[in-house]
Amino acid sequence: MNMYTIVLIAILVTMVLAVVRALRGPSVYDRVLAVNMFGTKTVLFLSVVAFLSGRRDFLDLALTYALINFVGVLAILVFVQRRFSVASSAKSED
Amino acid sequence: MNQVLDVLSWVLLSCGGFFILVGGIGALRMPSFYTRMHAASVTDTMASFLVIGGLILQAGWSLATVKLVAIILFLMLTSPTSSYAVANAALLSGMKPDTKFKANKGGRES
């Protein structure tokens, strides 16, 4: 049905915008924000495709991807914060 | 009855698509990081709620609806949390929110 294609196009355009924000983002946190947005859009993309193609088992993929995306974003944040604290402590030592 | 459900889910899906676009454009055009983060995460949560709500109306009383409700619950819990985590990490690492925004100059410092 065409109502799914409208939402799919909107999701794809937003994914492109998120990639542009990731490439252009000055700080690392802009990139983390773009990755987070991209992940959530993938979840929506998967669930809409599940209904477009009639195969309802894609919803499990969408749910799993929502879990993984959340853990991934938090992991990136912990890594980035640890790198800054190591850098600042290294500076304070020498 | 089925016609009403179709029209209602069509309205929900198109509103969700609109909010998704607003979030994408907002994340791209906002001047500073925190405004960008606000634009992206607010519409992010709203859009996923609308889109999956529209899908739930399409699925009716079936296993797919249970999965969709699970997705919605999980997104409603984690999306604000991850946005908070990003903002908190940015603030801790020393990114100052710009306070000297001039309203009439389109957000650029004078």
N, CA and C atoms of all chains as a GROMACS GRO file, in nm:
protein
  612
    1MET      N    1   0.087  -0.118   0.000
    1MET     CA    2   0.000   0.000   0.000
    1MET      C    3   0.090   0.122   0.000
    2ASN      N    4   0.038   0.236  -0.050
    2ASN     CA    5   0.131   0.345  -0.069
    2ASN      C    6   0.155   0.419   0.060
    3MET      N    7   0.072   0.397   0.167
    3MET     CA    8   0.098   0.477   0.287
    3MET      C    9   0.228   0.432   0.352
    4TYR      N   10   0.263   0.303   0.335
    4TYR     CA   11   0.391   0.258   0.392
    4TYR      C   12   0.507   0.322   0.316
    5THR      N   13   0.492   0.337   0.183
    5THR     CA   14   0.606   0.392   0.107
    5THR      C   15   0.632   0.536   0.147
    6ILE      N   16   0.524   0.610   0.181
    6ILE     CA   17   0.547   0.750   0.223
    6ILE      C   18   0.635   0.752   0.347
    7VAL      N   19   0.599   0.667   0.444
    7VAL     CA   20   0.677   0.667   0.570
    7VAL      C   21   0.818   0.617   0.542
    8LEU      N   22   0.831   0.518   0.451
    8LEU     CA   23   0.966   0.466   0.421
    8LEU      C   24   1.052   0.576   0.362
    9ILE      N   25   0.993   0.655   0.269
    9ILE     CA   26   1.072   0.763   0.208
    9ILE      C   27   1.114   0.863   0.316
   10ALA      N   28   1.020   0.897   0.407
   10ALA     CA   29   1.054   0.992   0.513
   10ALA      C   30   1.168   0.937   0.599
   11ILE      N   31   1.161   0.807   0.630
   11ILE     CA   32   1.266   0.748   0.714
   11ILE      C   33   1.398   0.750   0.640
   12LEU      N   34   1.397   0.717   0.509
   12LEU     CA   35   1.523   0.713   0.434
   12LEU      C   36   1.585   0.853   0.426
   13VAL      N   37   1.498   0.954   0.402
   13VAL     CA   38   1.552   1.091   0.394
   13VAL      C   39   1.615   1.129   0.529
   14THR      N   40   1.548   1.093   0.639
   14THR     CA   41   1.604   1.128   0.769
   14THR      C   42   1.733   1.053   0.796
   15MET      N   43   1.741   0.930   0.745
   15MET     CA   44   1.867   0.857   0.762
   15MET      C   45   1.979   0.931   0.690
   16VAL      N   46   1.950   0.980   0.567
   16VAL     CA   47   2.054   1.054   0.494
   16VAL      C   48   2.092   1.179   0.573
   17LEU      N   49   1.991   1.249   0.629
   17LEU     CA   50   2.021   1.369   0.708
   17LEU      C   51   2.107   1.333   0.828
   18ALA      N   52   2.078   1.218   0.890
   18ALA     CA   53   2.157   1.178   1.007
   18ALA      C   54   2.302   1.151   0.966
   19VAL      N   55   2.320   1.089   0.848
   19VAL     CA   56   2.458   1.062   0.803
   19VAL      C   57   2.529   1.194   0.776
   20VAL      N   58   2.455   1.290   0.716
   20VAL     CA   59   2.518   1.421   0.690
   20VAL      C   60   2.557   1.486   0.822
   21ARG      N   61   2.468   1.477   0.923
   21ARG     CA   62   2.504   1.533   1.054
   21ARG      C   63   2.623   1.459   1.110
   22ALA      N   64   2.632   1.329   1.092
   22ALA     CA   65   2.746   1.252   1.146
   22ALA      C   66   2.874   1.298   1.078
   23LEU      N   67   2.869   1.320   0.946
   23LEU     CA   68   2.992   1.359   0.876
   23LEU      C   69   3.032   1.500   0.913
   24ARG      N   70   2.930   1.588   0.927
   24ARG     CA   71   2.964   1.730   0.946
   24ARG      C   72   2.982   1.764   1.092
   25GLY      N   73   2.926   1.683   1.180
   25GLY     CA   74   2.918   1.721   1.321
   25GLY      C   75   3.053   1.762   1.375
   26PRO      N   76   3.069   1.886   1.429
   26PRO     CA   77   3.201   1.926   1.478
   26PRO      C   78   3.250   1.839   1.592
   27SER      N   79   3.163   1.817   1.694
   27SER     CA   80   3.213   1.745   1.812
   27SER      C   81   3.177   1.597   1.799
   28VAL      N   82   3.242   1.515   1.880
   28VAL     CA   83   3.218   1.370   1.872
   28VAL      C   84   3.077   1.340   1.919
   29TYR      N   85   3.021   1.430   2.005
   29TYR     CA   86   2.888   1.400   2.057
   29TYR      C   87   2.781   1.424   1.951
   30ASP      N   88   2.809   1.513   1.852
   30ASP     CA   89   2.716   1.523   1.740
   30ASP      C   90   2.711   1.391   1.666
   31ARG      N   91   2.828   1.329   1.651
   31ARG     CA   92   2.830   1.202   1.577
   31ARG      C   93   2.757   1.095   1.655
   32VAL      N   94   2.773   1.094   1.788
   32VAL     CA   95   2.702   0.993   1.868
   32VAL      C   96   2.552   1.016   1.857
   33LEU      N   97   2.514   1.145   1.856
   33LEU     CA   98   2.371   1.177   1.842
   33LEU      C   99   2.320   1.127   1.708
   34ALA      N  100   2.399   1.147   1.601
   34ALA     CA  101   2.354   1.104   1.468
   34ALA      C  102   2.343   0.952   1.464
   35VAL      N  103   2.438   0.882   1.528
   35VAL     CA  104   2.432   0.735   1.528
   35VAL      C  105   2.307   0.690   1.602
   36ASN      N  106   2.278   0.757   1.712
   36ASN     CA  107   2.159   0.720   1.789
   36ASN      C  108   2.033   0.741   1.706
   37MET      N  109   2.027   0.854   1.636
   37MET     CA  110   1.910   0.881   1.551
   37MET      C  111   1.899   0.776   1.443
   38PHE      N  112   2.014   0.743   1.381
   38PHE     CA  113   2.013   0.645   1.272
   38PHE      C  114   1.961   0.511   1.322
   39GLY      N  115   2.005   0.472   1.445
   39GLY     CA  116   1.961   0.344   1.499
   39GLY      C  117   1.812   0.340   1.520
   40THR      N  118   1.758   0.447   1.578
   40THR     CA  119   1.613   0.448   1.602
   40THR      C  120   1.539   0.445   1.470
   41LYS      N  121   1.591   0.515   1.371
   41LYS     CA  122   1.522   0.512   1.241
   41LYS      C  123   1.528   0.374   1.180
   42THR      N  124   1.638   0.299   1.204
   42THR     CA  125   1.644   0.163   1.150
   42THR      C  126   1.535   0.078   1.212
   43VAL      N  127   1.510   0.101   1.341
   43VAL     CA  128   1.404   0.023   1.408
   43VAL      C  129   1.271   0.050   1.339
   44LEU      N  130   1.244   0.178   1.312
   44LEU     CA  131   1.116   0.212   1.248
   44LEU      C  132   1.114   0.157   1.106
   45PHE      N  133   1.227   0.167   1.038
   45PHE     CA  134   1.234   0.119   0.900
   45PHE      C  135   1.202  -0.030   0.895
   46LEU      N  136   1.261  -0.106   0.989
   46LEU     CA  137   1.238  -0.251   0.990
   46LEU      C  138   1.092  -0.282   1.018
   47SER      N  139   1.031  -0.208   1.114
   47SER     CA  140   0.893  -0.245   1.146
   47SER      C  141   0.799  -0.205   1.033
   48VAL      N  142   0.829  -0.096   0.960
   48VAL     CA  143   0.740  -0.060   0.848
   48VAL      C  144   0.759  -0.158   0.734
   49VAL      N  145   0.884  -0.201   0.710
   49VAL     CA  146   0.908  -0.298   0.603
   49VAL      C  147   0.840  -0.430   0.638
   50ALA      N  148   0.837  -0.463   0.770
   50ALA     CA  149   0.768  -0.586   0.809
   50ALA      C  150   0.624  -0.583   0.762
   51PHE      N  151   0.561  -0.465   0.771
   51PHE     CA  152   0.421  -0.458   0.730
   51PHE      C  153   0.408  -0.444   0.579
   52LEU      N  154   0.508  -0.378   0.516
   52LEU     CA  155   0.499  -0.360   0.371
   52LEU      C  156   0.511  -0.494   0.301
   53SER      N  157   0.609  -0.576   0.348
   53SER     CA  158   0.632  -0.703   0.278
   53SER      C  159   0.544  -0.812   0.334
   54GLY      N  160   0.468  -0.781   0.441
   54GLY     CA  161   0.378  -0.882   0.493
   54GLY      C  162   0.446  -0.985   0.578
   55ARG      N  163   0.580  -0.978   0.592
   55ARG     CA  164   0.649  -1.078   0.674
   55ARG      C  165   0.661  -1.022   0.814
   56ARG      N  166   0.579  -1.075   0.905
   56ARG     CA  167   0.571  -1.016   1.039
   56ARG      C  168   0.691  -1.051   1.123
   57ASP      N  169   0.779  -1.141   1.082
   57ASP     CA  170   0.891  -1.176   1.172
   57ASP      C  171   1.000  -1.070   1.168
   58PHE      N  172   0.987  -0.970   1.079
   58PHE     CA  173   1.086  -0.860   1.082
   58PHE      C  174   1.076  -0.783   1.213
   59LEU      N  175   0.958  -0.791   1.278
   59LEU     CA  176   0.941  -0.713   1.401
   59LEU      C  177   1.040  -0.760   1.507
   60ASP      N  178   1.073  -0.891   1.506
   60ASP     CA  179   1.174  -0.936   1.603
   60ASP      C  180   1.307  -0.868   1.576
   61LEU      N  181   1.339  -0.853   1.447
   61LEU     CA  182   1.464  -0.784   1.413
   61LEU      C  183   1.461  -0.641   1.466
   62ALA      N  184   1.345  -0.576   1.448
   62ALA     CA  185   1.336  -0.437   1.492
   62ALA      C  186   1.355  -0.428   1.643
   63LEU      N  187   1.293  -0.521   1.716
   63LEU     CA  188   1.306  -0.517   1.862
   63LEU      C  189   1.451  -0.542   1.902
   64THR      N  190   1.514  -0.641   1.838
   64THR     CA  191   1.654  -0.671   1.873
   64THR      C  192   1.742  -0.552   1.842
   65TYR      N  193   1.714  -0.489   1.727
   65TYR     CA  194   1.800  -0.376   1.689
   65TYR      C  195   1.782  -0.261   1.785
   66ALA      N  196   1.658  -0.244   1.838
   66ALA     CA  197   1.638  -0.137   1.938
   66ALA      C  198   1.726  -0.164   2.060
   67LEU      N  199   1.731  -0.292   2.103
   67LEU     CA  200   1.815  -0.326   2.220
   67LEU      C  201   1.961  -0.295   2.189
   68ILE      N  202   2.008  -0.345   2.074
   68ILE     CA  203   2.151  -0.332   2.042
   68ILE      C  204   2.187  -0.185   2.026
   69ASN      N  205   2.098  -0.107   1.963
   69ASN     CA  206   2.130   0.034   1.940
   69ASN      C  207   2.151   0.106   2.072
   70PHE      N  208   2.062   0.076   2.169
   70PHE     CA  209   2.073   0.145   2.298
   70PHE      C  210   2.206   0.112   2.365
   71VAL      N  211   2.240  -0.019   2.365
   71VAL     CA  212   2.365  -0.060   2.431
   71VAL      C  213   2.483   0.001   2.357
   72GLY      N  214   2.476   0.004   2.223
   72GLY     CA  215   2.588   0.058   2.145
   72GLY      C  216   2.612   0.204   2.175
   73VAL      N  217   2.505   0.283   2.183
   73VAL     CA  218   2.523   0.426   2.210
   73VAL      C  219   2.585   0.446   2.346
   74LEU      N  220   2.536   0.371   2.446
   74LEU     CA  221   2.593   0.388   2.581
   74LEU      C  222   2.739   0.345   2.582
   75ALA      N  223   2.772   0.238   2.508
   75ALA     CA  224   2.911   0.191   2.506
   75ALA      C  225   3.001   0.299   2.446
   76ILE      N  226   2.954   0.363   2.336
   76ILE     CA  227   3.036   0.468   2.274
   76ILE      C  228   3.059   0.581   2.374
   77LEU      N  229   2.950   0.616   2.447
   77LEU     CA  230   2.964   0.728   2.540
   77LEU      C  231   3.065   0.695   2.649
   78VAL      N  232   3.058   0.573   2.703
   78VAL     CA  233   3.153   0.537   2.809
   78VAL      C  234   3.295   0.543   2.754
   79PHE      N  235   3.312   0.492   2.630
   79PHE     CA  236   3.446   0.493   2.572
   79PHE      C  237   3.496   0.636   2.554
   80VAL      N  238   3.408   0.723   2.502
   80VAL     CA  239   3.453   0.859   2.475
   80VAL      C  240   3.486   0.929   2.606
   81GLN      N  241   3.402   0.907   2.708
   81GLN     CA  242   3.430   0.976   2.835
   81GLN      C  243   3.561   0.926   2.893
   82ARG      N  244   3.583   0.793   2.888
   82ARG     CA  245   3.707   0.739   2.946
   82ARG      C  246   3.826   0.797   2.871
   83ARG      N  247   3.814   0.811   2.739
   83ARG     CA  248   3.929   0.863   2.662
   83ARG      C  249   3.960   1.005   2.707
   84PHE      N  250   3.848   1.090   2.730
   84PHE     CA  251   3.874   1.228   2.774
   84PHE      C  252   3.938   1.227   2.911
   85SER      N  253   3.886   1.142   3.004
   85SER     CA  254   3.944   1.146   3.140
   85SER      C  255   4.089   1.100   3.134
   86VAL      N  256   4.123   0.999   3.051
   86VAL     CA  257   4.263   0.954   3.041
   86VAL      C  258   4.346   1.069   2.987
   87ALA      N  259   4.292   1.137   2.882
   87ALA     CA  260   4.371   1.246   2.822
   87ALA      C  261   4.396   1.354   2.927
   88SER      N  262   4.287   1.390   3.002
   88SER     CA  263   4.308   1.500   3.098
   88SER      C  264   4.402   1.454   3.209
   89SER      N  265   4.390   1.330   3.255
   89SER     CA  266   4.481   1.287   3.363
   89SER      C  267   4.624   1.280   3.309
   90ALA      N  268   4.639   1.237   3.183
   90ALA     CA  269   4.776   1.233   3.127
   90ALA      C  270   4.834   1.374   3.126
   91LYS      N  271   4.750   1.470   3.087
   91LYS     CA  272   4.802   1.608   3.081
   91LYS      C  273   4.843   1.652   3.222
   92SER      N  274   4.756   1.620   3.322
   92SER     CA  275   4.788   1.673   3.455
   92SER      C  276   4.915   1.608   3.509
   93GLU      N  277   4.950   1.484   3.466
   93GLU     CA  278   5.069   1.420   3.523
   93GLU      C  279   5.195   1.492   3.476
   94ASP      N  280   5.209   1.508   3.343
   94ASP     CA  281   5.342   1.559   3.299
   94ASP      C  282   5.357   1.709   3.315
   95MET      N  283  -1.590  -0.050   0.981
   95MET     CA  284  -1.496  -0.048   1.090
   95MET      C  285  -1.353  -0.057   1.036
   96ASN      N  286  -1.336  -0.149   0.939
   96ASN     CA  287  -1.203  -0.166   0.884
   96ASN      C  288  -1.158  -0.039   0.812
   97GLN      N  289  -1.258   0.027   0.746
   97GLN     CA  290  -1.224   0.150   0.673
   97GLN      C  291  -1.174   0.255   0.771
   98VAL      N  292  -1.242   0.265   0.887
   98VAL     CA  293  -1.201   0.367   0.985
   98VAL      C  294  -1.059   0.339   1.031
   99LEU      N  295  -1.030   0.209   1.057
   99LEU     CA  296  -0.895   0.175   1.104
   99LEU      C  297  -0.791   0.213   0.999
  100ASP      N  298  -0.822   0.185   0.872
  100ASP     CA  299  -0.725   0.216   0.766
  100ASP      C  300  -0.698   0.366   0.762
  101VAL      N  301  -0.807   0.445   0.765
  101VAL     CA  302  -0.789   0.590   0.755
  101VAL      C  303  -0.710   0.640   0.876
  102LEU      N  304  -0.746   0.587   0.996
  102LEU     CA  305  -0.678   0.634   1.117
  102LEU      C  306  -0.530   0.597   1.113
  103SER      N  307  -0.500   0.474   1.070
  103SER     CA  308  -0.358   0.436   1.068
  103SER      C  309  -0.287   0.514   0.960
  104TRP      N  310  -0.356   0.548   0.850
  104TRP     CA  311  -0.292   0.631   0.748
  104TRP      C  312  -0.256   0.767   0.805
  105VAL      N  313  -0.348   0.825   0.882
  105VAL     CA  314  -0.321   0.957   0.941
  105VAL      C  315  -0.203   0.947   1.038
  106LEU      N  316  -0.204   0.843   1.122
  106LEU     CA  317  -0.096   0.829   1.220
  106LEU      C  318   0.038   0.811   1.148
  107LEU      N  319   0.039   0.727   1.046
  107LEU     CA  320   0.166   0.701   0.976
  107LEU      C  321   0.218   0.826   0.908
  108SER      N  322   0.126   0.904   0.845
  108SER     CA  323   0.178   1.023   0.775
  108SER      C  324   0.225   1.127   0.877
  109CYS      N  325   0.153   1.140   0.992
  109CYS     CA  326   0.202   1.233   1.095
  109CYS      C  327   0.339   1.186   1.144
  110GLY      N  328   0.355   1.053   1.165
  110GLY     CA  329   0.485   1.002   1.210
  110GLY      C  330   0.592   1.034   1.109
  111GLY      N  331   0.561   1.015   0.979
  111GLY     CA  332   0.659   1.046   0.876
  111GLY      C  333   0.696   1.192   0.879
  112PHE      N  334   0.596   1.279   0.900
  112PHE     CA  335   0.623   1.424   0.906
  112PHE      C  336   0.716   1.454   1.022
  113PHE      N  337   0.688   1.395   1.141
  113PHE     CA  338   0.772   1.426   1.257
  113PHE      C  339   0.912   1.370   1.238
  114ILE      N  340   0.923   1.255   1.167
  114ILE     CA  341   1.057   1.202   1.141
  114ILE      C  342   1.137   1.303   1.060
  115LEU      N  343   1.071   1.358   0.957
  115LEU     CA  344   1.142   1.458   0.873
  115LEU      C  345   1.181   1.579   0.956
  116VAL      N  346   1.085   1.624   1.043
  116VAL     CA  347   1.116   1.741   1.126
  116VAL      C  348   1.239   1.712   1.211
  117GLY      N  349   1.246   1.590   1.268
  117GLY     CA  350   1.362   1.556   1.352
  117GLY      C  351   1.489   1.558   1.272
  118GLY      N  352   1.486   1.503   1.151
  118GLY     CA  353   1.607   1.500   1.069
  118GLY      C  354   1.654   1.639   1.033
  119ILE      N  355   1.558   1.723   0.989
  119ILE     CA  356   1.596   1.860   0.949
  119ILE      C  357   1.643   1.937   1.072
  120GLY      N  358   1.572   1.918   1.186
  120GLY     CA  359   1.611   1.988   1.308
  120GLY      C  360   1.752   1.951   1.350
  121ALA      N  361   1.786   1.823   1.340
  121ALA     CA  362   1.921   1.782   1.382
  121ALA      C  363   2.026   1.840   1.290
  122LEU      N  364   1.988   1.874   1.167
  122LEU     CA  365   2.089   1.923   1.073
  122LEU      C  366   2.106   2.073   1.084
  123ARG      N  367   1.993   2.144   1.105
  123ARG     CA  368   2.002   2.290   1.089
  123ARG      C  369   2.022   2.365   1.219
  124MET      N  370   2.010   2.302   1.332
  124MET     CA  371   2.016   2.378   1.457
  124MET      C  372   2.160   2.427   1.480
  125PRO      N  373   2.176   2.549   1.539
  125PRO     CA  374   2.311   2.607   1.548
  125PRO      C  375   2.404   2.532   1.640
  126SER      N  376   2.359   2.501   1.764
  126SER     CA  377   2.458   2.445   1.857
  126SER      C  378   2.420   2.302   1.890
  127PHE      N  379   2.506   2.234   1.968
  127PHE     CA  380   2.488   2.090   1.989
  127PHE      C  381   2.359   2.062   2.066
  128TYR      N  382   2.336   2.140   2.174
  128TYR     CA  383   2.224   2.105   2.262
  128TYR      C  384   2.091   2.129   2.191
  129THR      N  385   2.085   2.236   2.108
  129THR     CA  386   1.960   2.255   2.035
  129THR      C  387   1.940   2.142   1.935
  130ARG      N  388   2.051   2.098   1.875
  130ARG     CA  389   2.042   1.988   1.780
  130ARG      C  390   1.994   1.862   1.851
  131MET      N  391   2.050   1.841   1.968
  131MET     CA  392   2.014   1.718   2.041
  131MET      C  393   1.868   1.722   2.081
  132HIS      N  394   1.821   1.843   2.119
  132HIS     CA  395   1.681   1.855   2.157
  132HIS      C  396   1.591   1.825   2.038
  133ALA      N  397   1.625   1.886   1.923
  133ALA     CA  398   1.539   1.868   1.806
  133ALA      C  399   1.533   1.721   1.769
  134ALA      N  400   1.649   1.654   1.772
  134ALA     CA  401   1.651   1.516   1.724
  134ALA      C  402   1.577   1.424   1.819
  135SER      N  403   1.599   1.441   1.951
  135SER     CA  404   1.546   1.337   2.041
  135SER      C  405   1.398   1.359   2.067
  136VAL      N  406   1.350   1.484   2.068
  136VAL     CA  407   1.207   1.505   2.096
  136VAL      C  408   1.124   1.443   1.985
  137THR      N  409   1.153   1.482   1.860
  137THR     CA  410   1.071   1.429   1.751
  137THR      C  411   1.098   1.281   1.732
  138ASP      N  412   1.219   1.236   1.770
  138ASP     CA  413   1.252   1.094   1.758
  138ASP      C  414   1.150   1.011   1.836
  139THR      N  415   1.131   1.048   1.962
  139THR     CA  416   1.038   0.970   2.044
  139THR      C  417   0.895   0.984   1.993
  140MET      N  418   0.859   1.107   1.955
  140MET     CA  419   0.722   1.131   1.910
  140MET      C  420   0.695   1.054   1.781
  141ALA      N  421   0.789   1.060   1.688
  141ALA     CA  422   0.764   0.999   1.557
  141ALA      C  423   0.752   0.849   1.571
  142SER      N  424   0.839   0.786   1.652
  142SER     CA  425   0.831   0.640   1.661
  142SER      C  426   0.700   0.600   1.728
  143PHE      N  427   0.651   0.683   1.821
  143PHE     CA  428   0.524   0.651   1.885
  143PHE      C  429   0.411   0.655   1.783
  144LEU      N  430   0.411   0.756   1.696
  144LEU     CA  431   0.304   0.769   1.596
  144LEU      C  432   0.311   0.656   1.494
  145VAL      N  433   0.432   0.631   1.441
  145VAL     CA  434   0.443   0.532   1.334
  145VAL      C  435   0.402   0.395   1.386
  146ILE      N  436   0.455   0.357   1.502
  146ILE     CA  437   0.424   0.222   1.551
  146ILE      C  438   0.279   0.215   1.598
  147GLY      N  439   0.223   0.329   1.642
  147GLY     CA  440   0.081   0.330   1.674
  147GLY      C  441  -0.001   0.303   1.549
  148GLY      N  442   0.038   0.366   1.436
  148GLY     CA  443  -0.032   0.339   1.310
  148GLY      C  444  -0.021   0.193   1.270
  149LEU      N  445   0.096   0.133   1.294
  149LEU     CA  446   0.113  -0.008   1.257
  149LEU      C  447   0.028  -0.097   1.347
  150ILE      N  448   0.017  -0.059   1.474
  150ILE     CA  449  -0.063  -0.141   1.566
  150ILE      C  450  -0.207  -0.146   1.517
  151LEU      N  451  -0.258  -0.029   1.468
  151LEU     CA  452  -0.396  -0.029   1.418
  151LEU      C  453  -0.408  -0.123   1.298
  152GLN      N  454  -0.303  -0.128   1.218
  152GLN     CA  455  -0.309  -0.217   1.103
  152GLN      C  456  -0.305  -0.362   1.148
  153ALA      N  457  -0.227  -0.392   1.254
  153ALA     CA  458  -0.207  -0.533   1.289
  153ALA      C  459  -0.329  -0.589   1.362
  154GLY      N  460  -0.402  -0.503   1.434
  154GLY     CA  461  -0.520  -0.556   1.505
  154GLY      C  462  -0.478  -0.649   1.616
  155TRP      N  463  -0.565  -0.741   1.659
  155TRP     CA  464  -0.536  -0.826   1.774
  155TRP      C  465  -0.456  -0.948   1.728
  156SER      N  466  -0.321  -0.930   1.720
  156SER     CA  467  -0.240  -1.045   1.675
  156SER      C  468  -0.106  -1.039   1.746
  157LEU      N  469  -0.022  -1.138   1.716
  157LEU     CA  470   0.109  -1.144   1.781
  157LEU      C  471   0.191  -1.022   1.743
  158ALA      N  472   0.171  -0.973   1.618
  158ALA     CA  473   0.249  -0.857   1.574
  158ALA      C  474   0.222  -0.739   1.666
  159THR      N  475   0.098  -0.726   1.712
  159THR     CA  476   0.068  -0.613   1.802
  159THR      C  477   0.145  -0.626   1.931
  160VAL      N  478   0.159  -0.749   1.981
  160VAL     CA  479   0.236  -0.766   2.106
  160VAL      C  480   0.380  -0.722   2.084
  161LYS      N  481   0.435  -0.762   1.968
  161LYS     CA  482   0.574  -0.722   1.940
  161LYS      C  483   0.585  -0.572   1.926
  162LEU      N  484   0.487  -0.512   1.859
  162LEU     CA  485   0.493  -0.367   1.839
  162LEU      C  486   0.483  -0.294   1.972
  163VAL      N  487   0.396  -0.345   2.061
  163VAL     CA  488   0.385  -0.280   2.193
  163VAL      C  489   0.517  -0.295   2.268
  164ALA      N  490   0.583  -0.412   2.251
  164ALA     CA  491   0.714  -0.429   2.316
  164ALA      C  492   0.814  -0.328   2.260
  165ILE      N  493   0.813  -0.311   2.126
  165ILE     CA  494   0.907  -0.215   2.066
  165ILE      C  495   0.879  -0.076   2.119
  166ILE      N  496   0.752  -0.040   2.122
  166ILE     CA  497   0.716   0.096   2.168
  166ILE      C  498   0.759   0.116   2.312
  167LEU      N  499   0.731   0.017   2.398
  167LEU     CA  500   0.768   0.034   2.539
  167LEU      C  501   0.918   0.051   2.550
  168PHE      N  502   0.992  -0.032   2.476
  168PHE     CA  503   1.138  -0.025   2.489
  168PHE      C  504   1.189   0.109   2.437
  169LEU      N  505   1.135   0.154   2.324
  169LEU     CA  506   1.182   0.283   2.270
  169LEU      C  507   1.147   0.396   2.364
  170MET      N  508   1.025   0.388   2.426
  170MET     CA  509   0.987   0.497   2.516
  170MET      C  510   1.079   0.501   2.638
  171LEU      N  511   1.134   0.385   2.677
  171LEU     CA  512   1.222   0.384   2.795
  171LEU      C  513   1.361   0.426   2.755
  172THR      N  514   1.413   0.377   2.643
  172THR     CA  515   1.556   0.396   2.618
  172THR      C  516   1.584   0.526   2.542
  173SER      N  517   1.491   0.572   2.460
  173SER     CA  518   1.525   0.690   2.380
  173SER      C  519   1.554   0.813   2.466
  174PRO      N  520   1.468   0.845   2.565
  174PRO     CA  521   1.506   0.957   2.651
  174PRO      C  522   1.634   0.930   2.729
  175THR      N  523   1.652   0.804   2.770
  175THR     CA  524   1.771   0.773   2.850
  175THR      C  525   1.897   0.795   2.768
  176SER      N  526   1.896   0.748   2.644
  176SER     CA  527   2.020   0.765   2.564
  176SER      C  528   2.041   0.911   2.532
  177SER      N  529   1.933   0.987   2.508
  177SER     CA  530   1.951   1.130   2.483
  177SER      C  531   2.010   1.198   2.605
  178TYR      N  532   1.961   1.158   2.725
  178TYR     CA  533   2.016   1.216   2.847
  178TYR      C  534   2.164   1.182   2.861
  179ALA      N  535   2.197   1.054   2.826
  179ALA     CA  536   2.336   1.012   2.841
  179ALA      C  537   2.427   1.094   2.750
  180VAL      N  538   2.380   1.117   2.625
  180VAL     CA  539   2.463   1.195   2.532
  180VAL      C  540   2.482   1.337   2.586
  181ALA      N  541   2.371   1.398   2.632
  181ALA     CA  542   2.381   1.536   2.679
  181ALA      C  543   2.469   1.543   2.803
  182ASN      N  544   2.455   1.446   2.892
  182ASN     CA  545   2.535   1.446   3.015
  182ASN      C  546   2.682   1.431   2.982
  183ALA      N  547   2.713   1.338   2.890
  183ALA     CA  548   2.855   1.318   2.854
  183ALA      C  549   2.910   1.445   2.792
  184ALA      N  550   2.829   1.511   2.706
  184ALA     CA  551   2.878   1.633   2.642
  184ALA      C  552   2.902   1.741   2.747
  185LEU      N  553   2.810   1.753   2.843
  185LEU     CA  554   2.825   1.858   2.945
  185LEU      C  555   2.949   1.831   3.030
  186LEU      N  556   2.969   1.701   3.068
  186LEU     CA  557   3.083   1.668   3.154
  186LEU      C  558   3.214   1.694   3.081
  187SER      N  559   3.212   1.675   2.949
  187SER     CA  560   3.340   1.690   2.878
  187SER      C  561   3.365   1.836   2.846
  188GLY      N  562   3.279   1.927   2.900
  188GLY     CA  563   3.315   2.066   2.891
  188GLY      C  564   3.248   2.142   2.778
  189MET      N  565   3.144   2.084   2.715
  189MET     CA  566   3.075   2.160   2.609
  189MET      C  567   2.976   2.252   2.677
  190LYS      N  568   3.000   2.383   2.664
  190LYS     CA  569   2.915   2.479   2.733
  190LYS      C  570   2.793   2.507   2.646
  191PRO      N  571   2.668   2.501   2.700
  191PRO     CA  572   2.553   2.545   2.622
  191PRO      C  573   2.563   2.695   2.596
  192ASP      N  574   2.539   2.736   2.472
  192ASP     CA  575   2.558   2.879   2.439
  192ASP      C  576   2.449   2.958   2.508
  193THR      N  577   2.486   3.059   2.586
  193THR     CA  578   2.384   3.137   2.657
  193THR      C  579   2.369   3.273   2.592
  194LYS      N  580   2.455   3.312   2.500
  194LYS     CA  581   2.443   3.450   2.449
  194LYS      C  582   2.376   3.450   2.312
  195PHE      N  583   2.265   3.372   2.299
  195PHE     CA  584   2.196   3.369   2.169
  195PHE      C  585   2.114   3.495   2.153
  196LYS      N  586   2.129   3.559   2.039
  196LYS     CA  587   2.046   3.678   2.011
  196LYS      C  588   1.924   3.628   1.934
  197ALA      N  589   1.804   3.654   1.986
  197ALA     CA  590   1.685   3.599   1.923
  197ALA      C  591   1.670   3.651   1.781
  198ASN      N  592   1.699   3.782   1.763
  198ASN     CA  593   1.664   3.836   1.631
  198ASN      C  594   1.774   3.807   1.529
  199LYS      N  595   1.887   3.749   1.571
  199LYS     CA  596   1.991   3.729   1.468
  199LYS      C  597   1.997   3.584   1.426
  200GLY      N  598   1.882   3.512   1.439
  200GLY     CA  599   1.880   3.374   1.390
  200GLY      C  600   1.975   3.287   1.467
  201GLY      N  601   2.002   3.321   1.596
  201GLY     CA  602   2.077   3.226   1.678
  201GLY      C  603   2.226   3.246   1.672
  202ARG      N  604   2.277   3.330   1.580
  202ARG     CA  605   2.424   3.348   1.576
  202ARG      C  606   2.463   3.451   1.681
  203GLU      N  607   2.578   3.434   1.748
  203GLU     CA  608   2.621   3.541   1.841
  203GLU      C  609   2.644   3.669   1.759
  204SER      N  610   2.613   3.786   1.821
  204SER     CA  611   2.626   3.908   1.741
  204SER      C  612   2.773   3.939   1.721
   0.00000   0.00000   0.00000
